[in-house]
Amino acid sequence: MMSIRSLAGACLSAFAALGAFAVPASAQNYPTRTITMIVPFAAGGPTDVISRIVTAHMAQTLGQSIVIENVVGAGGTTATTRAARAANDGYTLVTGHMGTHAASVPLYPKLAYHPEKDFEPVALLAGTPILILARKDFPPKDLKEFVAYVKANAEKVNAAHAGIGSVSHASCELLNSILDVKPVGVPFNGTGPAMNALVAGQVDYMCDQIVNAVPQINAGTIKAYAVATPERNPSLPNVPTTTEAGLPAFQAQAWNAIFAPKGTSPAIIATLNAAAIKALDDDNVRKRLLELGSVIPAPANRTPEALATLVKSEIAKWTPVLKPAS
Ligand code: MLT
């Protein structure tokens, strides 16, 4: 006959088994094969660089490779549409950002996805302050001269960006609206190639995420007028803030984050979130992200819920700024 103790044990095992049945087998064993991370811009740009740094560590934690697939076009919305329509099995993810998951909403009235309705937020990876950059022989020496020069030459100057709705496009729309200028926009498939054009002197200026700019600024191949955050960035101590340089109205910091297609199981989201957090706590990952000027999210901002809140607030923030431009 079964003792009370073994009866209780049997009941607990039965409950545990029932609990296990609540999680699909595919989620329990996840991941069992290679994961694809779609990056919506060209290789070598900020989204690509951040994705590669973080996913290399996540792959170790998960015991499976994470392959980066760069899918370019339409300011990142082509790739993000593809990610939204992918199977929600945890094997196709996307690194979205302030552009794909906020600025695109007012800029594309027929956007084929909605950042809040068509994705499960996984984890915020990095904040990326925006810099005002120019080719190294662009005449203005500092931000005050830049403002005067761009206003005086509004018909002639051009600004590179990574497509309508990208971070570089949206943040320069904000800058241009503050300056009341409409430069010619020169679109690229990412700010990786746009940066190459800036270094080559083929375009005049650009608003770009710091991750893409630190090596070039330090090498002296481009000019940096200011960083659009309240504080200077430790990776670029000599670059003034927009407030210090005389344009306090221009404040902009982007972000990059992992999203999964809507309906991906909560167990898979939790596994991916834990792996992302582990990566963000790794000394080597932190060092590489910080050297490039990224802002590593504080623990409270690393949950899927915090990312959902960020997306909502960023759509609300960018919609009135960008609506008139669409
Ligand atoms: C990139 O990786 O090329 C950028 O994130 C593009 C942008 O949004 O400006």
py3Dmol code that shows the C-alpha trace and the ligand (Angstrom):
import py3Dmol

protein = """\
ATOM      1  CA  MET A   1       0.000   0.000   0.000  1.00  0.00           C
ATOM      2  CA  MET A   2       1.221   3.516  -0.797  1.00  0.00           C
ATOM      3  CA  SER A   3       2.267   5.696   2.166  1.00  0.00           C
ATOM      4  CA  ILE A   4       0.948   9.268   2.485  1.00  0.00           C
ATOM      5  CA  ARG A   5       4.435  10.517   1.576  1.00  0.00           C
ATOM      6  CA  SER A   6       4.733   8.464  -1.616  1.00  0.00           C
ATOM      7  CA  LEU A   7       1.148   9.351  -2.559  1.00  0.00           C
ATOM      8  CA  ALA A   8       2.021  13.035  -2.240  1.00  0.00           C
ATOM      9  CA  GLY A   9       5.168  12.429  -4.295  1.00  0.00           C
ATOM     10  CA  ALA A  10       3.169  10.670  -7.005  1.00  0.00           C
ATOM     11  CA  CYS A  11       0.686  13.547  -7.103  1.00  0.00           C
ATOM     12  CA  LEU A  12       3.510  16.088  -7.438  1.00  0.00           C
ATOM     13  CA  SER A  13       5.057  14.082 -10.295  1.00  0.00           C
ATOM     14  CA  ALA A  14       1.692  13.926 -12.009  1.00  0.00           C
ATOM     15  CA  PHE A  15       1.288  17.713 -11.682  1.00  0.00           C
ATOM     16  CA  ALA A  16       4.814  18.258 -12.968  1.00  0.00           C
ATOM     17  CA  ALA A  17       4.052  16.037 -15.949  1.00  0.00           C
ATOM     18  CA  LEU A  18       0.848  17.966 -16.631  1.00  0.00           C
ATOM     19  CA  GLY A  19       2.809  21.224 -16.431  1.00  0.00           C
ATOM     20  CA  ALA A  20       5.327  19.863 -18.889  1.00  0.00           C
ATOM     21  CA  PHE A  21       2.522  18.974 -21.309  1.00  0.00           C
ATOM     22  CA  ALA A  22       1.422  22.649 -21.207  1.00  0.00           C
ATOM     23  CA  VAL A  23       4.683  23.573 -22.990  1.00  0.00           C
ATOM     24  CA  PRO A  24       4.854  22.171 -26.527  1.00  0.00           C
ATOM     25  CA  ALA A  25       7.648  19.632 -27.060  1.00  0.00           C
ATOM     26  CA  SER A  26       9.191  21.926 -29.697  1.00  0.00           C
ATOM     27  CA  ALA A  27       9.525  24.661 -27.065  1.00  0.00           C
ATOM     28  CA  GLN A  28      10.857  22.297 -24.374  1.00  0.00           C
ATOM     29  CA  ASN A  29      13.783  21.169 -26.509  1.00  0.00           C
ATOM     30  CA  TYR A  30      14.367  24.536 -28.162  1.00  0.00           C
ATOM     31  CA  PRO A  31      16.634  25.172 -29.925  1.00  0.00           C
ATOM     32  CA  THR A  32      17.489  21.981 -31.812  1.00  0.00           C
ATOM     33  CA  ARG A  33      18.796  23.601 -35.001  1.00  0.00           C
ATOM     34  CA  THR A  34      20.309  26.797 -36.426  1.00  0.00           C
ATOM     35  CA  ILE A  35      18.468  30.049 -35.728  1.00  0.00           C
ATOM     36  CA  THR A  36      18.310  32.777 -38.388  1.00  0.00           C
ATOM     37  CA  MET A  37      18.613  36.380 -37.240  1.00  0.00           C
ATOM     38  CA  ILE A  38      17.387  38.721 -39.959  1.00  0.00           C
ATOM     39  CA  VAL A  39      19.262  42.032 -39.977  1.00  0.00           C
ATOM     40  CA  PRO A  40      17.298  44.582 -42.020  1.00  0.00           C
ATOM     41  CA  PHE A  41      20.376  46.495 -43.268  1.00  0.00           C
ATOM     42  CA  ALA A  42      23.693  45.907 -45.014  1.00  0.00           C
ATOM     43  CA  ALA A  43      26.542  44.060 -43.340  1.00  0.00           C
ATOM     44  CA  GLY A  44      29.015  46.225 -41.464  1.00  0.00           C
ATOM     45  CA  GLY A  45      26.450  48.807 -40.295  1.00  0.00           C
ATOM     46  CA  PRO A  46      25.332  49.397 -36.708  1.00  0.00           C
ATOM     47  CA  THR A  47      22.460  46.883 -36.615  1.00  0.00           C
ATOM     48  CA  ASP A  48      24.649  44.208 -38.150  1.00  0.00           C
ATOM     49  CA  VAL A  49      27.565  44.896 -35.787  1.00  0.00           C
ATOM     50  CA  ILE A  50      25.416  44.855 -32.632  1.00  0.00           C
ATOM     51  CA  SER A  51      23.595  41.716 -33.805  1.00  0.00           C
ATOM     52  CA  ARG A  52      26.833  39.870 -34.476  1.00  0.00           C
ATOM     53  CA  ILE A  53      28.415  40.806 -31.137  1.00  0.00           C
ATOM     54  CA  VAL A  54      25.399  39.716 -29.085  1.00  0.00           C
ATOM     55  CA  THR A  55      24.272  36.661 -31.071  1.00  0.00           C
ATOM     56  CA  ALA A  56      27.762  35.143 -31.080  1.00  0.00           C
ATOM     57  CA  HIS A  57      27.465  34.886 -27.290  1.00  0.00           C
ATOM     58  CA  MET A  58      23.801  33.836 -27.367  1.00  0.00           C
ATOM     59  CA  ALA A  59      24.708  30.960 -29.699  1.00  0.00           C
ATOM     60  CA  GLN A  60      27.146  29.615 -27.101  1.00  0.00           C
ATOM     61  CA  THR A  61      24.458  29.758 -24.414  1.00  0.00           C
ATOM     62  CA  LEU A  62      21.832  28.140 -26.636  1.00  0.00           C
ATOM     63  CA  GLY A  63      24.170  25.483 -28.047  1.00  0.00           C
ATOM     64  CA  GLN A  64      23.106  26.252 -31.626  1.00  0.00           C
ATOM     65  CA  SER A  65      24.440  28.566 -34.336  1.00  0.00           C
ATOM     66  CA  ILE A  66      22.728  31.863 -35.014  1.00  0.00           C
ATOM     67  CA  VAL A  67      23.174  32.834 -38.648  1.00  0.00           C
ATOM     68  CA  ILE A  68      22.870  36.506 -39.579  1.00  0.00           C
ATOM     69  CA  GLU A  69      20.941  37.141 -42.779  1.00  0.00           C
ATOM     70  CA  ASN A  70      21.195  40.695 -44.109  1.00  0.00           C
ATOM     71  CA  VAL A  71      17.969  41.490 -45.985  1.00  0.00           C
ATOM     72  CA  VAL A  72      18.026  45.058 -47.272  1.00  0.00           C
ATOM     73  CA  GLY A  73      15.546  47.527 -48.729  1.00  0.00           C
ATOM     74  CA  ALA A  74      12.867  50.108 -47.941  1.00  0.00           C
ATOM     75  CA  GLY A  75      14.544  51.431 -44.788  1.00  0.00           C
ATOM     76  CA  GLY A  76      14.514  48.011 -43.126  1.00  0.00           C
ATOM     77  CA  THR A  77      10.810  47.393 -43.689  1.00  0.00           C
ATOM     78  CA  THR A  78      11.322  44.691 -46.355  1.00  0.00           C
ATOM     79  CA  ALA A  79      13.208  42.490 -43.906  1.00  0.00           C
ATOM     80  CA  THR A  80      10.905  43.277 -41.023  1.00  0.00           C
ATOM     81  CA  THR A  81       7.870  42.299 -43.116  1.00  0.00           C
ATOM     82  CA  ARG A  82       9.572  39.014 -43.892  1.00  0.00           C
ATOM     83  CA  ALA A  83      10.274  38.405 -40.207  1.00  0.00           C
ATOM     84  CA  ALA A  84       6.663  39.193 -39.279  1.00  0.00           C
ATOM     85  CA  ARG A  85       5.479  36.556 -41.776  1.00  0.00           C
ATOM     86  CA  ALA A  86       8.022  33.883 -40.751  1.00  0.00           C
ATOM     87  CA  ALA A  87       7.022  30.754 -38.832  1.00  0.00           C
ATOM     88  CA  ASN A  88       6.618  31.567 -35.146  1.00  0.00           C
ATOM     89  CA  ASP A  89       8.794  28.661 -34.038  1.00  0.00           C
ATOM     90  CA  GLY A  90      11.767  30.613 -32.667  1.00  0.00           C
ATOM     91  CA  TYR A  91      14.009  29.808 -35.635  1.00  0.00           C
ATOM     92  CA  THR A  92      13.537  33.136 -37.446  1.00  0.00           C
ATOM     93  CA  LEU A  93      14.114  36.328 -35.474  1.00  0.00           C
ATOM     94  CA  VAL A  94      14.834  39.926 -36.435  1.00  0.00           C
ATOM     95  CA  THR A  95      16.955  42.686 -34.995  1.00  0.00           C
ATOM     96  CA  GLY A  96      14.587  45.616 -35.174  1.00  0.00           C
ATOM     97  CA  HIS A  97      15.279  49.157 -34.120  1.00  0.00           C
ATOM     98  CA  MET A  98      13.901  52.629 -33.599  1.00  0.00           C
ATOM     99  CA  GLY A  99      13.310  52.840 -37.356  1.00  0.00           C
ATOM    100  CA  THR A 100      11.740  49.480 -38.201  1.00  0.00           C
ATOM    101  CA  HIS A 101       9.659  49.316 -35.021  1.00  0.00           C
ATOM    102  CA  ALA A 102       8.677  52.980 -34.522  1.00  0.00           C
ATOM    103  CA  ALA A 103       9.611  55.592 -37.173  1.00  0.00           C
ATOM    104  CA  SER A 104       8.297  53.435 -40.046  1.00  0.00           C
ATOM    105  CA  VAL A 105       4.762  53.526 -38.649  1.00  0.00           C
ATOM    106  CA  PRO A 106       4.010  57.172 -39.579  1.00  0.00           C
ATOM    107  CA  LEU A 107       6.253  57.107 -42.668  1.00  0.00           C
ATOM    108  CA  TYR A 108       4.664  54.064 -44.373  1.00  0.00           C
ATOM    109  CA  PRO A 109       0.863  54.362 -44.380  1.00  0.00           C
ATOM    110  CA  LYS A 110       0.701  50.874 -45.962  1.00  0.00           C
ATOM    111  CA  LEU A 111       3.304  49.237 -43.724  1.00  0.00           C
ATOM    112  CA  ALA A 112       2.737  45.469 -44.034  1.00  0.00           C
ATOM    113  CA  TYR A 113       3.305  44.840 -40.316  1.00  0.00           C
ATOM    114  CA  HIS A 114       2.554  46.552 -37.059  1.00  0.00           C
ATOM    115  CA  PRO A 115       5.459  46.544 -34.608  1.00  0.00           C
ATOM    116  CA  GLU A 116       3.179  45.918 -31.626  1.00  0.00           C
ATOM    117  CA  LYS A 117       0.662  43.504 -33.155  1.00  0.00           C
ATOM    118  CA  ASP A 118       2.888  41.330 -35.331  1.00  0.00           C
ATOM    119  CA  PHE A 119       5.871  40.686 -33.047  1.00  0.00           C
ATOM    120  CA  GLU A 120       6.765  39.263 -29.670  1.00  0.00           C
ATOM    121  CA  PRO A 121       9.401  41.492 -28.064  1.00  0.00           C
ATOM    122  CA  VAL A 122      12.415  39.450 -26.906  1.00  0.00           C
ATOM    123  CA  ALA A 123      15.122  41.772 -25.556  1.00  0.00           C
ATOM    124  CA  LEU A 124      16.595  45.238 -25.931  1.00  0.00           C
ATOM    125  CA  LEU A 125      20.263  44.912 -26.917  1.00  0.00           C
ATOM    126  CA  ALA A 126      21.742  48.409 -27.003  1.00  0.00           C
ATOM    127  CA  GLY A 127      20.986  52.099 -26.986  1.00  0.00           C
ATOM    128  CA  THR A 128      22.783  53.943 -29.779  1.00  0.00           C
ATOM    129  CA  PRO A 129      23.264  57.718 -29.449  1.00  0.00           C
ATOM    130  CA  ILE A 130      22.970  59.699 -32.678  1.00  0.00           C
ATOM    131  CA  LEU A 131      25.822  61.832 -33.986  1.00  0.00           C
ATOM    132  CA  ILE A 132      25.819  64.630 -36.565  1.00  0.00           C
ATOM    133  CA  LEU A 133      28.602  63.645 -38.975  1.00  0.00           C
ATOM    134  CA  ALA A 134      30.051  65.068 -42.170  1.00  0.00           C
ATOM    135  CA  ARG A 135      32.683  64.283 -44.767  1.00  0.00           C
ATOM    136  CA  LYS A 136      36.054  65.380 -43.480  1.00  0.00           C
ATOM    137  CA  ASP A 137      36.403  68.280 -45.938  1.00  0.00           C
ATOM    138  CA  PHE A 138      32.876  69.624 -45.362  1.00  0.00           C
ATOM    139  CA  PRO A 139      33.565  73.366 -44.772  1.00  0.00           C
ATOM    140  CA  PRO A 140      31.897  73.970 -41.328  1.00  0.00           C
ATOM    141  CA  LYS A 141      34.334  73.589 -38.428  1.00  0.00           C
ATOM    142  CA  ASP A 142      31.804  73.197 -35.620  1.00  0.00           C
ATOM    143  CA  LEU A 143      28.060  72.757 -35.075  1.00  0.00           C
ATOM    144  CA  LYS A 144      27.271  76.499 -35.117  1.00  0.00           C
ATOM    145  CA  GLU A 145      28.995  76.828 -38.495  1.00  0.00           C
ATOM    146  CA  PHE A 146      27.281  73.629 -39.680  1.00  0.00           C
ATOM    147  CA  VAL A 147      23.852  75.103 -38.880  1.00  0.00           C
ATOM    148  CA  ALA A 148      24.654  78.367 -40.703  1.00  0.00           C
ATOM    149  CA  TYR A 149      26.210  76.557 -43.678  1.00  0.00           C
ATOM    150  CA  VAL A 150      23.368  74.069 -44.149  1.00  0.00           C
ATOM    151  CA  LYS A 151      20.787  76.869 -43.933  1.00  0.00           C
ATOM    152  CA  ALA A 152      22.713  79.026 -46.420  1.00  0.00           C
ATOM    153  CA  ASN A 153      23.281  76.121 -48.837  1.00  0.00           C
ATOM    154  CA  ALA A 154      20.015  74.252 -48.312  1.00  0.00           C
ATOM    155  CA  GLU A 155      19.546  73.673 -52.046  1.00  0.00           C
ATOM    156  CA  LYS A 156      23.012  72.230 -52.570  1.00  0.00           C
ATOM    157  CA  VAL A 157      23.815  70.017 -49.590  1.00  0.00           C
ATOM    158  CA  ASN A 158      22.839  66.377 -49.350  1.00  0.00           C
ATOM    159  CA  ALA A 159      22.342  63.982 -46.467  1.00  0.00           C
ATOM    160  CA  ALA A 160      22.978  60.235 -46.634  1.00  0.00           C
ATOM    161  CA  HIS A 161      20.604  57.796 -44.963  1.00  0.00           C
ATOM    162  CA  ALA A 162      19.664  54.123 -44.882  1.00  0.00           C
ATOM    163  CA  GLY A 163      16.252  54.469 -46.523  1.00  0.00           C
ATOM    164  CA  ILE A 164      12.935  56.046 -45.547  1.00  0.00           C
ATOM    165  CA  GLY A 165      12.113  55.092 -41.967  1.00  0.00           C
ATOM    166  CA  SER A 166      15.643  54.089 -41.006  1.00  0.00           C
ATOM    167  CA  VAL A 167      17.219  55.599 -37.907  1.00  0.00           C
ATOM    168  CA  SER A 168      19.546  57.789 -39.977  1.00  0.00           C
ATOM    169  CA  HIS A 169      16.605  59.058 -42.042  1.00  0.00           C
ATOM    170  CA  ALA A 170      14.236  59.667 -39.104  1.00  0.00           C
ATOM    171  CA  SER A 171      16.822  61.357 -36.911  1.00  0.00           C
ATOM    172  CA  CYS A 172      17.991  63.652 -39.733  1.00  0.00           C
ATOM    173  CA  GLU A 173      14.320  64.462 -40.475  1.00  0.00           C
ATOM    174  CA  LEU A 174      14.165  65.703 -36.887  1.00  0.00           C
ATOM    175  CA  LEU A 175      17.399  67.680 -37.299  1.00  0.00           C
ATOM    176  CA  ASN A 176      16.304  69.125 -40.649  1.00  0.00           C
ATOM    177  CA  SER A 177      12.937  70.165 -39.243  1.00  0.00           C
ATOM    178  CA  ILE A 178      14.685  71.968 -36.365  1.00  0.00           C
ATOM    179  CA  LEU A 179      16.952  73.732 -38.881  1.00  0.00           C
ATOM    180  CA  ASP A 180      14.044  74.212 -41.306  1.00  0.00           C
ATOM    181  CA  VAL A 181      16.022  72.815 -44.247  1.00  0.00           C
ATOM    182  CA  LYS A 182      15.261  70.112 -46.810  1.00  0.00           C
ATOM    183  CA  PRO A 183      18.546  68.720 -48.114  1.00  0.00           C
ATOM    184  CA  VAL A 184      18.619  66.173 -50.919  1.00  0.00           C
ATOM    185  CA  GLY A 185      18.421  62.722 -49.330  1.00  0.00           C
ATOM    186  CA  VAL A 186      20.796  60.049 -50.620  1.00  0.00           C
ATOM    187  CA  PRO A 187      19.519  56.569 -49.696  1.00  0.00           C
ATOM    188  CA  PHE A 188      21.719  53.504 -49.140  1.00  0.00           C
ATOM    189  CA  ASN A 189      20.941  49.956 -48.012  1.00  0.00           C
ATOM    190  CA  GLY A 190      22.362  50.717 -44.599  1.00  0.00           C
ATOM    191  CA  THR A 191      24.671  53.191 -42.952  1.00  0.00           C
ATOM    192  CA  GLY A 192      27.554  50.768 -43.492  1.00  0.00           C
ATOM    193  CA  PRO A 193      27.626  51.673 -47.214  1.00  0.00           C
ATOM    194  CA  ALA A 194      26.499  55.244 -46.432  1.00  0.00           C
ATOM    195  CA  MET A 195      29.535  55.608 -44.159  1.00  0.00           C
ATOM    196  CA  ASN A 196      31.795  54.415 -46.981  1.00  0.00           C
ATOM    197  CA  ALA A 197      30.329  57.175 -49.181  1.00  0.00           C
ATOM    198  CA  LEU A 198      30.859  59.754 -46.401  1.00  0.00           C
ATOM    199  CA  VAL A 199      34.482  58.677 -45.960  1.00  0.00           C
ATOM    200  CA  ALA A 200      34.956  58.869 -49.748  1.00  0.00           C
ATOM    201  CA  GLY A 201      33.535  62.417 -49.736  1.00  0.00           C
ATOM    202  CA  GLN A 202      30.631  61.455 -52.005  1.00  0.00           C
ATOM    203  CA  VAL A 203      27.942  62.761 -49.626  1.00  0.00           C
ATOM    204  CA  ASP A 204      27.912  65.773 -47.279  1.00  0.00           C
ATOM    205  CA  TYR A 205      26.437  64.791 -43.942  1.00  0.00           C
ATOM    206  CA  MET A 206      24.614  62.083 -42.039  1.00  0.00           C
ATOM    207  CA  CYS A 207      22.904  61.451 -38.705  1.00  0.00           C
ATOM    208  CA  ASP A 208      24.150  58.042 -37.651  1.00  0.00           C
ATOM    209  CA  GLN A 209      24.271  55.681 -34.714  1.00  0.00           C
ATOM    210  CA  ILE A 210      27.484  55.950 -32.740  1.00  0.00           C
ATOM    211  CA  VAL A 211      28.385  52.279 -33.256  1.00  0.00           C
ATOM    212  CA  ASN A 212      29.026  52.977 -36.922  1.00  0.00           C
ATOM    213  CA  ALA A 213      31.029  56.139 -36.355  1.00  0.00           C
ATOM    214  CA  VAL A 214      33.537  55.684 -33.519  1.00  0.00           C
ATOM    215  CA  PRO A 215      36.236  53.929 -35.603  1.00  0.00           C
ATOM    216  CA  GLN A 216      35.953  56.511 -38.409  1.00  0.00           C
ATOM    217  CA  ILE A 217      35.974  59.523 -36.083  1.00  0.00           C
ATOM    218  CA  ASN A 218      39.017  58.178 -34.259  1.00  0.00           C
ATOM    219  CA  ALA A 219      40.748  57.521 -37.583  1.00  0.00           C
ATOM    220  CA  GLY A 220      40.013  61.113 -38.685  1.00  0.00           C
ATOM    221  CA  THR A 221      38.264  60.001 -41.874  1.00  0.00           C
ATOM    222  CA  ILE A 222      35.031  61.910 -41.071  1.00  0.00           C
ATOM    223  CA  LYS A 223      33.970  64.913 -38.928  1.00  0.00           C
ATOM    224  CA  ALA A 224      31.727  64.636 -35.870  1.00  0.00           C
ATOM    225  CA  TYR A 225      29.957  67.866 -34.880  1.00  0.00           C
ATOM    226  CA  ALA A 226      28.019  66.662 -31.853  1.00  0.00           C
ATOM    227  CA  VAL A 227      26.371  63.758 -30.077  1.00  0.00           C
ATOM    228  CA  ALA A 228      22.615  64.253 -29.600  1.00  0.00           C
ATOM    229  CA  THR A 229      22.418  63.045 -25.981  1.00  0.00           C
ATOM    230  CA  PRO A 230      22.438  64.992 -22.709  1.00  0.00           C
ATOM    231  CA  GLU A 231      25.928  63.679 -21.795  1.00  0.00           C
ATOM    232  CA  ARG A 232      29.097  63.157 -23.824  1.00  0.00           C
ATOM    233  CA  ASN A 233      29.788  59.539 -24.739  1.00  0.00           C
ATOM    234  CA  PRO A 234      32.801  57.923 -23.009  1.00  0.00           C
ATOM    235  CA  SER A 235      33.927  56.415 -26.326  1.00  0.00           C
ATOM    236  CA  LEU A 236      34.202  59.911 -27.852  1.00  0.00           C
ATOM    237  CA  PRO A 237      35.164  62.233 -24.988  1.00  0.00           C
ATOM    238  CA  ASN A 238      36.143  65.082 -27.328  1.00  0.00           C
ATOM    239  CA  VAL A 239      32.833  65.219 -29.204  1.00  0.00           C
ATOM    240  CA  PRO A 240      30.528  67.839 -27.610  1.00  0.00           C
ATOM    241  CA  THR A 241      26.852  67.290 -26.929  1.00  0.00           C
ATOM    242  CA  THR A 242      24.356  69.151 -29.094  1.00  0.00           C
ATOM    243  CA  THR A 243      23.531  71.233 -26.002  1.00  0.00           C
ATOM    244  CA  GLU A 244      27.172  72.212 -25.488  1.00  0.00           C
ATOM    245  CA  ALA A 245      27.556  72.932 -29.200  1.00  0.00           C
ATOM    246  CA  GLY A 246      24.510  75.222 -29.360  1.00  0.00           C
ATOM    247  CA  LEU A 247      21.655  73.036 -30.662  1.00  0.00           C
ATOM    248  CA  PRO A 248      19.943  71.668 -27.530  1.00  0.00           C
ATOM    249  CA  ALA A 249      16.685  70.982 -29.379  1.00  0.00           C
ATOM    250  CA  PHE A 250      18.274  68.087 -31.261  1.00  0.00           C
ATOM    251  CA  GLN A 251      18.234  65.072 -28.932  1.00  0.00           C
ATOM    252  CA  ALA A 252      18.181  61.559 -30.387  1.00  0.00           C
ATOM    253  CA  GLN A 253      19.168  58.112 -29.229  1.00  0.00           C
ATOM    254  CA  ALA A 254      18.198  54.997 -31.165  1.00  0.00           C
ATOM    255  CA  TRP A 255      18.092  51.390 -29.974  1.00  0.00           C
ATOM    256  CA  ASN A 256      18.359  47.876 -31.364  1.00  0.00           C
ATOM    257  CA  ALA A 257      16.376  44.895 -30.068  1.00  0.00           C
ATOM    258  CA  ILE A 258      15.419  41.313 -30.877  1.00  0.00           C
ATOM    259  CA  PHE A 259      11.861  40.493 -31.933  1.00  0.00           C
ATOM    260  CA  ALA A 260      10.174  37.190 -32.815  1.00  0.00           C
ATOM    261  CA  PRO A 261       7.058  36.680 -34.949  1.00  0.00           C
ATOM    262  CA  LYS A 262       3.760  37.030 -33.067  1.00  0.00           C
ATOM    263  CA  GLY A 263       2.635  33.844 -31.352  1.00  0.00           C
ATOM    264  CA  THR A 264       6.122  32.490 -30.648  1.00  0.00           C
ATOM    265  CA  SER A 265       5.769  30.424 -27.476  1.00  0.00           C
ATOM    266  CA  PRO A 266       6.421  32.226 -24.163  1.00  0.00           C
ATOM    267  CA  ALA A 267       8.894  29.454 -23.241  1.00  0.00           C
ATOM    268  CA  ILE A 268      10.966  30.195 -26.359  1.00  0.00           C
ATOM    269  CA  ILE A 269      10.815  33.941 -25.733  1.00  0.00           C
ATOM    270  CA  ALA A 270      12.005  33.325 -22.153  1.00  0.00           C
ATOM    271  CA  THR A 271      14.894  31.128 -23.392  1.00  0.00           C
ATOM    272  CA  LEU A 272      15.982  33.768 -25.911  1.00  0.00           C
ATOM    273  CA  ASN A 273      15.605  36.609 -23.419  1.00  0.00           C
ATOM    274  CA  ALA A 274      17.746  34.760 -20.852  1.00  0.00           C
ATOM    275  CA  ALA A 275      20.442  34.137 -23.484  1.00  0.00           C
ATOM    276  CA  ALA A 276      20.411  37.821 -24.510  1.00  0.00           C
ATOM    277  CA  ILE A 277      20.701  38.938 -20.887  1.00  0.00           C
ATOM    278  CA  LYS A 278      23.604  36.534 -20.342  1.00  0.00           C
ATOM    279  CA  ALA A 279      25.328  38.045 -23.367  1.00  0.00           C
ATOM    280  CA  LEU A 280      24.794  41.593 -22.056  1.00  0.00           C
ATOM    281  CA  ASP A 281      26.387  40.553 -18.747  1.00  0.00           C
ATOM    282  CA  ASP A 282      29.436  39.015 -20.412  1.00  0.00           C
ATOM    283  CA  ASP A 283      32.598  41.105 -19.897  1.00  0.00           C
ATOM    284  CA  ASN A 284      33.836  40.706 -23.452  1.00  0.00           C
ATOM    285  CA  VAL A 285      30.450  41.528 -25.028  1.00  0.00           C
ATOM    286  CA  ARG A 286      30.110  44.576 -22.756  1.00  0.00           C
ATOM    287  CA  LYS A 287      33.622  45.766 -23.604  1.00  0.00           C
ATOM    288  CA  ARG A 288      32.980  45.553 -27.339  1.00  0.00           C
ATOM    289  CA  LEU A 289      29.599  47.294 -27.114  1.00  0.00           C
ATOM    290  CA  LEU A 290      30.961  50.043 -24.859  1.00  0.00           C
ATOM    291  CA  GLU A 291      34.037  50.661 -27.037  1.00  0.00           C
ATOM    292  CA  LEU A 292      31.608  51.410 -29.860  1.00  0.00           C
ATOM    293  CA  GLY A 293      29.671  53.868 -27.709  1.00  0.00           C
ATOM    294  CA  SER A 294      26.567  51.719 -27.125  1.00  0.00           C
ATOM    295  CA  VAL A 295      24.475  52.159 -24.024  1.00  0.00           C
ATOM    296  CA  ILE A 296      23.962  48.739 -22.411  1.00  0.00           C
ATOM    297  CA  PRO A 297      20.394  48.464 -21.103  1.00  0.00           C
ATOM    298  CA  ALA A 298      19.967  48.444 -17.322  1.00  0.00           C
ATOM    299  CA  PRO A 299      18.538  45.156 -15.936  1.00  0.00           C
ATOM    300  CA  ALA A 300      15.026  46.623 -15.567  1.00  0.00           C
ATOM    301  CA  ASN A 301      14.976  47.450 -19.292  1.00  0.00           C
ATOM    302  CA  ARG A 302      15.925  43.978 -20.537  1.00  0.00           C
ATOM    303  CA  THR A 303      12.587  42.197 -20.181  1.00  0.00           C
ATOM    304  CA  PRO A 304      10.189  41.559 -23.086  1.00  0.00           C
ATOM    305  CA  GLU A 305       7.622  43.699 -21.228  1.00  0.00           C
ATOM    306  CA  ALA A 306      10.043  46.635 -21.009  1.00  0.00           C
ATOM    307  CA  LEU A 307      10.724  46.322 -24.755  1.00  0.00           C
ATOM    308  CA  ALA A 308       6.976  46.325 -25.488  1.00  0.00           C
ATOM    309  CA  THR A 309       6.659  49.533 -23.457  1.00  0.00           C
ATOM    310  CA  LEU A 310       9.603  51.084 -25.310  1.00  0.00           C
ATOM    311  CA  VAL A 311       8.111  50.270 -28.735  1.00  0.00           C
ATOM    312  CA  LYS A 312       4.776  51.817 -27.745  1.00  0.00           C
ATOM    313  CA  SER A 313       6.399  54.975 -26.404  1.00  0.00           C
ATOM    314  CA  GLU A 314       8.726  55.322 -29.407  1.00  0.00           C
ATOM    315  CA  ILE A 315       5.829  55.065 -31.880  1.00  0.00           C
ATOM    316  CA  ALA A 316       4.040  57.766 -29.877  1.00  0.00           C
ATOM    317  CA  LYS A 317       7.189  59.914 -29.814  1.00  0.00           C
ATOM    318  CA  TRP A 318       8.132  59.673 -33.505  1.00  0.00           C
ATOM    319  CA  THR A 319       4.659  59.802 -35.070  1.00  0.00           C
ATOM    320  CA  PRO A 320       4.085  63.556 -34.597  1.00  0.00           C
ATOM    321  CA  VAL A 321       7.697  64.326 -35.603  1.00  0.00           C
ATOM    322  CA  LEU A 322       7.539  62.352 -38.853  1.00  0.00           C
ATOM    323  CA  LYS A 323       3.894  62.544 -39.885  1.00  0.00           C
ATOM    324  CA  PRO A 324       4.261  65.833 -41.804  1.00  0.00           C
ATOM    325  CA  ALA A 325       7.210  64.379 -43.750  1.00  0.00           C
ATOM    326  CA  SER A 326       5.291  61.355 -45.053  1.00  0.00           C
TER     327      SER A 326
END
"""
ligand_1 = """\
9
MLT
C 22.186 50.057 -40.290
O 22.485 49.045 -39.662
O 22.605 50.258 -41.441
C 21.373 51.128 -39.618
O 20.754 50.680 -38.457
C 20.594 51.892 -40.572
C 19.750 52.997 -40.011
O 18.689 52.685 -39.499
O 20.102 54.163 -40.138
"""
view = py3Dmol.view(width=600, height=400)
view.addModel(protein, "pdb")
view.setStyle({"model": 0}, {"cartoon": {"style": "trace"}})
view.addModel(ligand_1, "xyz")
view.setStyle({"model": 1}, {"stick": {}})
view.zoomTo()
view.show()
